[in-house]
Amino acid sequence: MQSMLVGQTQHKVSEAQSRRRRRSIADLLAPLEVQAEKSPNLLIEHGARFVTQGETYELPRYRFVGPQGGDAPIRVGIFAGIHGDKPEGAYAAVHFLKLLEQRPELARGYCLSVYQVCNPTAFEDSTRHSRSGKDLNREFWKNSQEPEVRLLEHELQAGCFHGIISLHTDGTATGVYGVARGALLTRQLIEPALQAAEVFLPRDKRAIIHGLPSEDGIMHNSHPGMLSAPPMATPRPFEIVLETPQWPPAFVKEGALALALRTILSEYTKFIAYARNL
């Protein structure tokens, strides 16, 4: 009986210690909560909830509507925090929204849907996998039963995005690099974005990255199951994955990703304007 009580006590202590060690999603998003209260551009969207191991979580969703650009807004989804052990993308997404609040003209003509924490339990636990033990970035469009993936697939379908941008950090990278998929113009968007990021970081120019061919820091293939547009989406949106190395200070990585994001929006606006004049 005594050993059972000791075991139960140790389990409760272990649970309490685990809760204390958890990284706080609320702390990450606190600046945006304050910003949204007074911002005419930033909206918080609640309701995307799921339950895992008896706990209820919400998939954070923010929408930034830039000044009107003349036509219907360009819809772009920005996704971060799919791996909780590398949270830099989540912090960069928050940093980018704070920047847009100061300079909303950078998002003129855009409606940006931003998902800072695509894997809430992994973010809390500082782990690559979700609390169910799955690498969520290998689960997309495979009839996955993971609730986070199902919610994100719904968002990807309902959003009808013109573009999808994913923010990542790679512990083995020697510099910044990217993955270009989807629409043919993606190459014309990712090259300027990487050039902009090189203000902060060198480019990873290895010929092989994670077993896949790369040319001047740009890859065109990716691992199956990565977060992406619906397989049957027509027309295909541009799809860009931005990867920073893990070794630089956090502010350097945030700056590189924010500048790359600004550049993608600017270059796509130029493309749309050019297409109208054809």
Secondary structure as UniProt FT lines:
FT   HELIX           2..21
FT   HELIX           25..38
FT   STRAND          42..44
FT   STRAND          49..52
FT   TURN            53..54
FT   STRAND          55..58
FT   STRAND          62..65
FT   STRAND          74..79
FT   TURN            84..85
FT   HELIX           88..102
FT   HELIX           104..107
FT   TURN            108..109
FT   STRAND          110..115
FT   HELIX           120..125
FT   TURN            131..132
FT   HELIX           136..138
FT   TURN            140..143
FT   HELIX           147..159
FT   STRAND          163..170
FT   TURN            171..172
FT   STRAND          176..182
FT   TURN            184..185
FT   HELIX           186..197
FT   TURN            198..200
FT   STRAND          208..209
FT   TURN            210..211
FT   STRAND          212..213
FT   TURN            216..217
FT   STRAND          218..219
FT   TURN            224..225
FT   TURN            231..232
FT   STRAND          238..245
FT   HELIX           250..276
//
